[in-house]
Amino acid sequence: MTDDERALRTELIEACRSMNRLGINKGTAGNISVRHGDGFLISPTGIPYDQLTPEHVVAMTWDATFQGDVLPSSEWRFHRDILRARPDLNAVVHTHSTQATSVSILGHDIPAIHYSIAATGGSSIRCAPYEIFGSQELADRVVTALDGRRACLLAHHGVIAAHVSIARALALAVTVEELATQYLLCLPLGAPPVLSEAQIADVLVKFKTYGQQVPQVQDGLRQAS
C-alpha cells in the first residue's frame, strides 16, 4: 500500500466517522466509496467506524473482484455503477439520514424549495423507486435517478450524494438533509412554492464562480465579482 493510498483510505474512514458526528447516519448503516486506480475503495460491511483501520477499507475492481478476507459494503453495486457511469464523480456517500429518509418513505422528490438544491445538479432531488438493498435492481434505479444529478433519495431507504471528492460528497449529503428538513416543515402548510427552472438555471451559472476561485489580479489588486 502506497502512502497516497493509505492517506485516501484514512480520509474515507474519517468521513465515515464524520457522518455519525454530523448526525446524518447512525451505526454502520452508511457507506462511502472513492475512485482509486483501476477501480475504487469502499468501506467494509458491518465494522463499527471507530474500529476501522486503513487495512479494513476494501479495494475493488470494476468487475467486482477484491482481495483479502474483509467484505465490502453490501451496497458495492450502486457505488461501482455510479462511479463507472459518471466520470465526473469521484466519491459516493450513502446515509440513512432521518429527514431525507422520511421524504423517501413518502416517495417524494424534493422540489426546488431553496436555491441550494442547485448544488445537487438540477431543480429537484429525485426519489428512486424501492428495490431491496444491495441488489443490482437498486443500482440500476440509482443510476437512472442520478442522471444529470449529484444526489438522489432511495425510497424507504436513504440518500446518496456524490461529488468530485469525499469531502464534497459528504458536504452535499448534509445539504440534502437540510433541504429534506425544510421540505418536511413546509408540507403541513400545503404544497410549497418552488423556484422555476429558469431561476435554478441562473443559480447553476452563479455556482460556477461560488467559493474560492483562481484570483484575477491587476496591479496587485483583485476585482470582486
C-alpha positions as CSV (number, residue, x, y, z in Angstrom):
1,M,0.0,0.0,0.0
2,T,1.5,3.3,-1.1
3,D,1.4,6.4,1.2
4,D,-1.1,8.1,-1.1
5,E,-3.4,5.1,-0.9
6,R,-3.1,4.9,2.8
7,A,-4.0,8.6,3.1
8,L,-7.1,8.1,0.9
9,R,-8.2,5.1,3.0
10,T,-7.7,7.2,6.1
11,E,-9.8,10.0,4.6
12,L,-12.6,7.6,3.8
13,I,-12.6,6.3,7.4
14,E,-12.6,9.8,8.8
15,A,-15.6,10.7,6.6
16,C,-17.5,7.6,7.8
17,R,-17.0,8.8,11.4
18,S,-18.0,12.3,10.4
19,M,-21.3,11.0,9.1
20,N,-22.2,10.0,12.6
21,R,-20.8,13.1,14.2
22,L,-22.8,15.2,11.9
23,G,-26.0,13.3,12.7
24,I,-26.7,12.1,9.2
25,N,-26.1,8.5,10.0
26,K,-26.2,6.0,12.8
27,G,-24.2,2.9,13.4
28,T,-22.8,1.3,10.3
29,A,-25.8,1.9,8.1
30,G,-24.0,4.3,5.7
31,N,-21.1,3.6,3.4
32,I,-18.6,5.6,1.3
33,S,-16.6,4.9,-1.8
34,V,-13.9,6.8,-3.7
35,R,-12.4,6.2,-7.1
36,H,-8.8,4.8,-7.0
37,G,-6.5,3.3,-9.5
38,D,-8.3,0.7,-11.7
39,G,-11.4,0.7,-9.5
40,F,-12.5,2.1,-6.2
41,L,-12.1,1.9,-2.4
42,I,-15.1,1.2,-0.3
43,S,-16.0,1.0,3.4
44,P,-16.4,-2.6,4.7
45,T,-19.7,-4.1,5.8
46,G,-20.6,-4.3,9.4
47,I,-17.5,-3.0,11.1
48,P,-18.0,-0.1,13.6
49,Y,-16.4,3.1,12.2
50,D,-14.4,3.7,15.4
51,Q,-12.7,0.3,14.8
52,L,-11.8,0.8,11.2
53,T,-8.2,0.9,10.1
54,P,-6.8,1.6,6.6
55,E,-6.5,-2.2,6.1
56,H,-10.3,-2.7,6.6
57,V,-11.1,-0.5,3.5
58,V,-11.7,-2.7,0.5
59,A,-10.2,-2.1,-2.9
60,M,-12.5,-3.3,-5.6
61,T,-12.1,-3.5,-9.4
62,W,-14.9,-2.7,-11.9
63,D,-15.6,-6.4,-12.3
64,A,-16.3,-6.6,-8.5
65,T,-13.2,-8.6,-7.6
66,F,-11.3,-7.9,-4.4
67,Q,-8.5,-9.4,-2.3
68,G,-8.5,-10.4,1.3
69,D,-11.0,-11.5,3.9
70,V,-12.7,-8.2,4.6
71,L,-16.0,-8.0,2.8
72,P,-17.1,-4.7,1.1
73,S,-20.2,-2.8,1.9
74,S,-23.4,-4.7,0.8
75,E,-24.1,-1.6,-1.4
76,W,-21.0,-2.0,-3.5
77,R,-23.1,-2.4,-6.7
78,F,-24.5,1.1,-6.7
79,H,-21.2,2.6,-5.7
80,R,-19.5,0.8,-8.6
81,D,-22.2,1.6,-11.1
82,I,-22.3,5.3,-10.2
83,L,-18.5,5.7,-10.5
84,R,-18.4,3.7,-13.7
85,A,-21.2,5.6,-15.3
86,R,-20.2,9.1,-14.1
87,P,-16.6,10.0,-14.8
88,D,-17.4,13.5,-13.4
89,L,-17.9,12.0,-9.9
90,N,-15.1,10.5,-7.8
91,A,-16.7,9.8,-4.4
92,V,-20.1,8.5,-3.2
93,V,-21.6,8.9,0.2
94,H,-24.7,6.9,1.3
95,T,-26.5,7.6,4.5
96,H,-29.8,6.9,6.2
97,S,-30.2,10.5,7.5
98,T,-33.5,10.9,9.3
99,Q,-35.2,13.7,7.3
100,A,-34.1,12.7,3.8
101,T,-35.2,9.1,4.6
102,S,-38.5,10.4,5.8
103,V,-39.1,12.1,2.5
104,S,-38.1,8.9,0.7
105,I,-40.7,7.0,2.7
106,L,-43.3,9.3,1.2
107,G,-41.8,8.5,-2.2
108,H,-41.5,12.3,-2.9
109,D,-38.9,14.0,-5.0
110,I,-37.6,17.2,-3.2
111,P,-38.6,20.1,-5.3
112,A,-36.8,23.5,-5.8
113,I,-37.9,25.0,-2.4
114,H,-34.5,26.6,-1.9
115,Y,-31.8,27.7,-4.3
116,S,-29.2,25.5,-2.7
117,I,-30.9,22.5,-4.4
118,A,-28.8,23.5,-7.4
119,A,-25.8,22.1,-5.6
120,T,-27.2,18.7,-6.5
121,G,-27.1,19.5,-10.2
122,G,-30.7,20.5,-11.0
123,S,-34.1,21.6,-9.9
124,S,-35.0,18.5,-7.9
125,I,-33.7,15.6,-5.9
126,R,-35.3,12.5,-7.4
127,C,-36.5,9.6,-5.4
128,A,-35.5,6.2,-6.9
129,P,-38.3,3.6,-6.6
130,Y,-37.8,0.9,-3.9
131,E,-35.6,-2.1,-4.5
132,I,-34.1,-4.3,-1.9
133,F,-30.7,-3.1,-0.5
134,G,-27.6,-4.5,-2.1
135,S,-29.3,-5.6,-5.3
136,Q,-28.5,-4.9,-9.0
137,E,-32.0,-3.7,-9.4
138,L,-31.4,-0.9,-6.8
139,A,-28.1,0.0,-8.5
140,D,-29.9,0.4,-11.8
141,R,-32.6,2.6,-10.2
142,V,-30.0,4.8,-8.6
143,V,-28.0,5.4,-11.8
144,T,-31.3,6.5,-13.5
145,A,-32.2,8.8,-10.6
146,L,-28.8,10.4,-10.7
147,D,-28.9,11.2,-14.4
148,G,-27.8,14.9,-14.5
149,R,-27.7,15.0,-10.7
150,R,-25.3,14.5,-7.8
151,A,-27.8,13.3,-5.3
152,C,-30.9,11.2,-5.0
153,L,-33.2,9.6,-2.5
154,L,-33.9,5.8,-2.3
155,A,-37.5,5.0,-1.5
156,H,-37.9,3.5,2.0
157,H,-34.1,3.5,2.4
158,G,-32.0,6.6,2.4
159,V,-30.0,9.1,0.4
160,I,-26.9,9.1,-1.9
161,A,-24.7,12.1,-2.5
162,A,-21.8,12.1,-5.0
163,H,-19.1,14.6,-5.9
164,V,-15.6,15.1,-7.1
165,S,-14.1,14.3,-3.7
166,I,-15.1,12.6,-0.4
167,A,-15.3,16.0,1.4
168,R,-17.6,17.5,-1.2
169,A,-19.8,14.4,-1.3
170,L,-20.1,14.5,2.5
171,A,-21.0,18.2,2.4
172,L,-23.6,17.5,-0.2
173,A,-25.2,14.8,1.9
174,V,-25.6,17.4,4.7
175,T,-27.2,19.9,2.2
176,V,-29.7,17.2,1.1
177,E,-30.6,16.6,4.8
178,E,-31.2,20.4,5.2
179,L,-33.4,20.5,2.2
180,A,-35.3,17.5,3.3
181,T,-35.9,19.2,6.7
182,Q,-37.1,22.3,5.1
183,Y,-39.4,20.4,2.8
184,L,-41.0,18.4,5.6
185,L,-41.5,21.6,7.6
186,C,-43.4,23.1,4.6
187,L,-45.6,20.1,3.9
188,P,-48.1,20.6,6.8
189,L,-48.9,24.1,5.3
190,G,-49.6,22.7,1.8
191,A,-47.6,22.2,-1.3
192,P,-44.7,24.7,-1.0
193,P,-44.0,27.2,-3.8
194,V,-40.9,26.4,-5.8
195,L,-38.3,28.1,-7.9
196,S,-38.7,27.9,-11.7
197,E,-36.4,26.0,-14.0
198,A,-35.0,29.4,-15.2
199,Q,-34.3,30.5,-11.7
200,I,-32.4,27.3,-10.9
201,A,-30.5,27.6,-14.2
202,D,-29.4,31.1,-13.0
203,V,-28.2,29.6,-9.7
204,L,-26.3,26.9,-11.5
205,V,-24.4,29.5,-13.5
206,K,-23.8,31.5,-10.3
207,F,-22.4,28.4,-8.6
208,K,-19.7,28.1,-11.2
209,T,-18.0,31.1,-9.6
210,Y,-19.0,30.4,-6.0
211,G,-16.3,29.9,-3.3
212,Q,-12.6,30.4,-3.7
213,Q,-11.5,30.9,-7.3
214,V,-8.3,31.5,-9.1
215,P,-7.7,35.2,-8.4
216,Q,-7.8,37.8,-11.2
217,V,-5.1,40.2,-10.2
218,Q,-4.2,43.5,-11.9
219,D,-1.7,46.0,-10.5
220,G,-1.6,43.9,-7.3
221,L,-5.3,44.3,-6.7
222,R,-8.2,41.8,-7.0
223,Q,-11.6,42.7,-8.5
224,A,-14.7,41.4,-6.7
225,S,-17.1,39.6,-8.9
